[in-house]
């Protein structure tokens, strides 16, 4: 005879996301509005929210949907946008950012989301979560609108560090592949290495060396290496993951955002130009909304820090409720897929023979 | 009493542009169509056209506007798009590209235009025209659509070389300023140095060193230095000239082109989506044409090689008649302003005290 316990339908484990309420350009109200939106869409999500208790209590009380689903953690200090990472590393204890990372460190939450100062967030994450064994430089991965069926490509590093040698670039390829498998559900992602040309003789010495290392690592690590790609290929459908050093990646990302913004402004002006174009604007409204949703940076909001013991999602500093909600969605998805554990296992299996700097032969087994 | 000679209206000297007819993706027909278009718009322009005599004769004969305004120079060889620059440097004699550069070298033409292989064109230009005294690395400058009143910003280097130290970056600033004065008619251009952040402590060591060198050079060289700028600032109105190493600049340029292309494709799809949006597309036609003209890469076609004894304009390999004509227009403008001579004078006056690697105090006098 089955006991009562056996008969009970098991409650699916709720995913807990640790959220830094402070440090974004729009303040904690936007963050609370964002997580409320996520809570309404997704019944399986819970939050630990970090910041000044009194401020957060008032904001959360206004959102019924957050009742019993959002735990508050008092933290008085705020990391400002102009704070130097080195200073925050030494004196950041007691800030909401520190506290938010701490919840991932101690296992209460699976992923941390913050829209604060990127440099400080990376510095604190490095100090508190520590790098994965075998990883030399963590990286920030972001999503790009693309022509691929899923609508997005992954690019890394977009700004964790300003340099990367060939071994770092290989690790970026491994981490990017793992992220694409778990975040975009691509079983065998295609990896490209960003360069100024696709010919093998082009580019800097470390790129040529990385080209060879990544090509060798591809078969055992369940990704396809498409070789060098150029800036114009980042949104293309011939690649899923674009690997780059953090300096170039950051410039490319900000350049693309700048151009997209310029075009969207010019488009608005064009629609206002004449009475005829104003009528056109009304008729095209739905189509335009669909387009702007596709290329809206808020919809792909969330750089993911890869290579640490735990996952941190960095949302845009200027993120509004839509942006925060997109970052939370990404955090949830990564948490559900067990991304942190899979990435750690993948890196461990791939990089142990790498220690001698020569070869990668580890079998990946069934690690996703 | 005035003599007859005094009374005669002097004929303005016609500007001669040397054009490589071969090596572009669309072949010599597109090139001839492009120069015919320029000839129709501009009565003061003449051409020396380089390529296989019989092919060119037939193409030019079809364009009445080119009668007596286009001299042919037979050159049998063609530099292909996949030719290695080092090979072309050794064996390029007898190609249309070589011949086109030769016309600038021997003074028959003021500017050379080619839509062939960029690496080969730079290599041949370096060998035949030689670097300006005082210049270590030549650079390719291109125009970006921007929010500035003139509609364009200058960026360099976008791919002449893959590296640049602080002294190279200073030279890029001087050359970019000179180009903006002569090509965009900005008396006191604002120069920005591309980095991953605007704070002075950010970025690579050579960028910090270049920051200081350029700041010191600004007052004596009639430009304003706005400090570090980010990728998003490239099309902004807070800067006129963006200085970067050629690797980063090339990636940024191609990334921007890729994003602009993606958005324009998505825009077309959006307009086709429903009967309503198709009507909207018709009504918005004129406004959209204006917009697409503004961001059409063909309209800003022409990377300019700076730092050589003579000016070379590199047109896109895929340029059609519109693109070629835009490149010719730029070449004409630079020729009219006496850009090559002004740049040489400017570099000579600024870099002679630079030789000792310490200071730049040269007075620019009335050199534009």
Interface residues (C-beta under 8 A of the other chain):
Chain A: X82 X84 X145 X146 X147 X159 X162 X163 X194 X196 X199 X201 X203 X204 X230 X231 X232 X233 X234 X235 X236 X244 X246 X247 X248 X250 X251 X252 X253 X254 X255 X256 X257 X258 X259 X260 X261 X262 X263 X266 X267 X269 X270 X271 X273 X274 X276 X277 X279 X280 X281 X282 X283 X284 X286 X287 X288 X290 X291 X294 X295
Chain B: X82 X84 X145 X146 X147 X159 X162 X163 X194 X196 X199 X201 X203 X204 X230 X231 X232 X233 X234 X235 X236 X244 X246 X247 X248 X250 X251 X252 X253 X254 X255 X256 X257 X258 X259 X260 X261 X262 X263 X266 X267 X269 X270 X271 X273 X274 X276 X277 X279 X280 X281 X282 X283 X284 X286 X287 X288 X290 X291 X294 X295
